[in-house]
Amino acid sequence: MHREFLMGNEAMAVGALAAGVNVVAGYPGTPSTEVLEAVAGRRGEGVYVEWSVNEKAALEVAAGAAYAGARALVTMKQVGLNVASDPLMSLSYIGVKGGLVVLVADDPGPISSQTEQDTRTFAAYAKLPILDPSSPSEAYQMMGEAFDLSEELGCPVIVRPTTRVDHGYEDVEVADPDVWERREPEGFVRDPSRWVIFPALSVRAHAAIEARDAELATRLSGYARNTVTQTAGPAARPRLGVATHGISATYVAENLGEGDDVRVLRVATPYPFPEDLAAAFLDGLDEVLCVEELDPVIERALVATCGRRGLRVKIRGKLTGDIQPSGENTVESVGRALDRFLGREPEGSSPRAVPHEPEAPVAPPCEEDCLSTEKNPPAPPTLPIRPPVLCAGCPHRASFYAVKRAMRGRKTLFCGDIGCYTLGNAKPLDMVDTCLCMGAGINIAQGVTHVEPDTAAFAFVGDSTFFASGITGVVNAFYNQANMTLVVLDNSTTAMTGHQPHPGTGRTMMGQVVEKVSIERVLLAIGLTTVETVDPLDHERAVETVRRVADEPGVKAIIFRSPCVVLAKPQTTSAVDAEKCVGCQRCVRELGCPALVPDATTGKVRIDAAQCTGCTLCEQICPTHAITGGERL
């Protein structure tokens, strides 16, 4: 160990490196910027660092690395968390394998930001643990603790410094580089039941998260950085208490002396809140002043603790007008608040009044059976289980199958996205290894390949999703020199939500016919040199295209273009010649089209004409040419 005089941001960077971080991504924004820059300046061999095109892309790249077992750090400021909120909320449910720390720097004041939003509140909303450092040295130590906690819980952990911690300096004891942890990630292990987010997974995950956070709240009462101290010594029996956090805890300490006879709670983990420790702190007190910046997070938590545990303690703070409701705390402002609370102020002065938050209205009790016209309604019938599946004739099936066949025998990663094509995860296709949120697959593919460069990574995205949030991911991949294949599944509509128009359809919701935005031209404008368009229902050509394009270096793209069958249905259907069918069922086993029906008696296959669209994919793969009659558009 040795000591260095470090800015808080640099201390956190060194803390992450000492903890064995493998991948760091971020987007610049004061007061967080110097963290990533310090990592880049001090990193050793094997640490990948990038400025991403935005915070969403950065978090998704880091998530991909964490999926592969790496330790990953993503950096941003508080308003950047709004941009990253889509993947963050889903990552809370789907989890990670390697440690993933999300460093979000808040800016009370604000000194250089649009808002004063409080990431402590966001953490509770996302149901993710958050650590709140009070000094550069503690921020250094918390980085390692955050990575350990993330890996133990299998979820992201937020570290939330504020401007005065980020840009403050302190003499920090840090580990020597020769003893920094060295992490060898396991690599990505295919498990669609874990990495592909579906409603059933989310229901199970939500219940598990609630149970985890309840248990974690109990554990965090023993976390060494959550502390209860007394200025008058352990034998004193004070009647007044102060609850605080972060840099405000430093301001409180500077304003209290031994003669003040006060008990102090310092909360380093605002979510999950350490209620057991808080209850012990409250025991025997008459009043508590909550000294915190931005939202009244601790104040509300203590009020709730008193209510649940029947404690008659007056809780003061922002909601009672004893602490300023907005802006940055200072040593002086905290001193004035403590003067008033402890009776150290001149006679006749009084705290500035701030209106209390109105209580939420209480709904009147519902009369018995108010929502039912029957006292004992009959039980509904049990519905058959119908797993979600791509429609018969869906061109996405042909696209997935072409890539699967072309890449057979190679180490591959197939990152999916939000839309109809998420259903490509179902067997027999089994072609979606990850799905997090809209547009995330492109960046997750990058994150995994930074950890496993020998993986042939594919990112599937629909045409509508490409315009919604995929373009930035492609820019990020091209700018940061990723090696991956983008596959745009262009069915000329927004199919999953009801066939709404988008920029590539050439029409607006007002009924106007407009110039289509060309996906090819967008990709070429970004800088890609290999952009090929192919009909996925031309099977052999599609397979050949995938093999050829996948072997090219850098970022390249294949656009599989074929209209959604709901928009353009062929007039003919395919049929099976029973004499030629040998019952191999290759069409059923490899395609999984719902129009293909195996006969339980003969083993041969027939086609359900009510579902078949005549796409001809099954005709092209039948080894005996027993299926004919379709007409590919």
HELIX and SHEET records of a PDB file:
HELIX    1   1 GLY A    8  ALA A   18  1                                  11    
HELIX    2   2 THR A   33  ARG A   42  1                                  10    
HELIX    3   3 GLU A   55  TYR A   67  1                                  13    
HELIX    4   4 GLN A   78  ILE A   94  1                                  17    
HELIX    5   5 THR A  119  ALA A  126  1                                   8    
HELIX    6   6 PRO A  136  LEU A  153  1                                  18    
HELIX    7   7 THR A  163  ASP A  166  1                                   4    
HELIX    8   8 PRO A  177  VAL A  179  5                                   3    
HELIX    9   9 PRO A  192  TRP A  195  1                                   4    
HELIX   10  10 PRO A  199  LEU A  220  1                                  22    
HELIX   11  11 GLY A  246  ASN A  255  1                                  10    
HELIX   12  12 GLU A  258  ASP A  260  5                                   3    
HELIX   13  13 GLU A  275  LEU A  282  1                                   8    
HELIX   14  14 VAL A  297  ARG A  309  1                                  13    
HELIX   15  15 VAL A  331  LEU A  342  1                                  12    
HELIX   16  16 PRO A  395  ALA A  406  1                                  12    
HELIX   17  17 CYS A  420  ASN A  425  5                                   6    
HELIX   18  18 ALA A  440  VAL A  451  1                                  12    
HELIX   19  19 ASP A  463  THR A  465  1                                   3    
HELIX   20  20 PHE A  466  GLY A  470  3                                   5    
HELIX   21  21 ILE A  471  TYR A  479  1                                   9    
HELIX   22  22 ILE A  519  ILE A  526  1                                   8    
HELIX   23  23 HIS A  539  ALA A  550  1                                  12    
HELIX   24  24 ARG A  586  LEU A  591  1                                   6    
HELIX   25  25 LEU A  617  ILE A  621  1                                   5    
SHEET    1   A 2 HIS A   2  MET A   7  0                                        
SHEET    2   A 2 TYR A 169  VAL A 174 -1                                        
SHEET    1   B 6 TYR A  48  TRP A  51  0                                        
SHEET    2   B 6 VAL A  23  GLY A  26  1                                        
SHEET    3   B 6 ALA A  72  LYS A  77  1                                        
SHEET    4   B 6 LEU A 100  ALA A 105  1                                        
SHEET    5   B 6 VAL A 157  VAL A 159  1                                        
SHEET    6   B 6 ILE A 130  LEU A 131  1                                        
SHEET    1   C 5 THR A 227  GLN A 230  0                                        
SHEET    2   C 5 ARG A 263  ARG A 266 -1                                        
SHEET    3   C 5 LEU A 240  THR A 244  1                                        
SHEET    4   C 5 GLU A 287  VAL A 291  1                                        
SHEET    5   C 5 LYS A 314  ARG A 316  1                                        
SHEET    1   D 5 THR A 412  CYS A 415  0                                        
SHEET    2   D 5 ALA A 456  GLY A 462  1                                        
SHEET    3   D 5 MET A 484  ASP A 490  1                                        
SHEET    4   D 5 VAL A 555  ARG A 561  1                                        
SHEET    5   D 5 VAL A 531  VAL A 534  1                                        
SHEET    1   E 2 ALA A 575  VAL A 576  0                                        
SHEET    2   E 2 ILE A 627  THR A 628 -1                                        
SHEET    1   F 2 LEU A 596  PRO A 598  0                                        
SHEET    2   F 2 VAL A 605  ILE A 607 -1                                        
END                                                                             
